[in-house]
Amino acid sequence: MHIIQIVLLLFVAFAILKTAGRAVRRDITRAQLVFWCLVWLAIAAAALFPQWTVVVANRLGVGRGSDLVLYVAVALLLYVVFRLTVRMERIDRAMTKVVRKQALDNLDKKE
């Protein structure tokens, strides 16, 4: 076993423990717990059996398994950034409405 595999497996164990802790504190739903555990287990499988990523990559027309993993990771990260940006904008608009309403209510009380 290579050092990178050991590091990735330790990371996966840490991530699963943290994810389970979030579920216990009810910070995430059961569906989110299952999703993230599957993600972490997929990372562990790719670390333990890198030849699987090569087979999948070749079937999808990508030369190397590591390239496929990077393409998928970058695409998913960009999607997550997009979703977070949209959510932040929505929260910003909602906060602006609340603050504006509160300011107008306070103005009416002073008069």
N, C-alpha and C positions, 0 to 999 in steps of 0.2 A: 504494500500500500504506500502511495506517495504522500508527501507532506501536505500537498494541496488537498488531497482527499480527506486527510485527517482534519485539517482546518475547516473544510466545508462541513464535515460531519459534526464537528463540535459546534459550529455556527448553527446548523440545523437543530441540534439538540437544544441549544440556547433559545433559538427562535420559537420552537415548539413549547418550551417551558414558559416563555414570556406570553405567548399566545394563549396558552391554557390559563395562565394567571389573569389575563385580561377577561377571559370568559368567566372565571370564577367571580371576579369583581363586577361582572355584568357590564363591562365596557364594550363588549362585542356580543353579537347574537350567536346562537348555536350554529346557524348557517355560515356565518363569517368564520367561526372556529373551524368548521369542517373545511371550508375553502382554503384557509391559510395553512392548515395542517397538510392538505393535499399539495399545496404549492411547496411547502418545506420538504415533504417526502419526495416530490418530483426532483427537487434539487439534490437531495441525498441519493436518489437513484441515478441521476446523471453523474454525480461524483463517483459513485461506486462502480457504475457500468458505463464509462464514457463511450464505449463502442456502440451503445444503443443510439446515442445522439448522432453518430456518424451514419448509421443505417437510416434513421429518420431524415437526416439532412440530405442524404443522397436521393431519397425518394421524393423530396420536395425540390430537388434541383440545386441544392446548396452543396458546395464542395466539402466543407468540414463541419463536424458536429459543433465545435466551439463557435464557428461563425453563426450557425443557426441559433445557438443559445444567445449570443450577443444581439442578433437581429431581433429576436423575440423580446429579450429584456429591454432593449432600447425602445421598441414599439410600445410595450406595456408601460414603461416609465413615462413616455411622452403622453400616453393616454391618461395616466394617473395625474400628471401635471395639468393637463387640460381640464379634467374633472374637478380638481382642486381649485383651479382658477375660476371656473364657472361658479363653484360653490362659494368661494370667497366673495365674488362679485355680488351674488345673491344676498349673502349675509351683510355686505356693505350697504346695499340698497335698503335692506330691512332696518339696519341700524340708523341709517339716515332718516328714514320715515319716523322711527320712534323718537329720535332726538328732536326732529323738527316739530312733531306733535307735542312733545314735552315743553319745548321752548315756547310754542304758541299758547299752550295751557298756562304756563307760568306768566306769560305776558298778559293774558286775560285776568289772572288773579291780581296782578299789580294795579290794574286799572280800576 
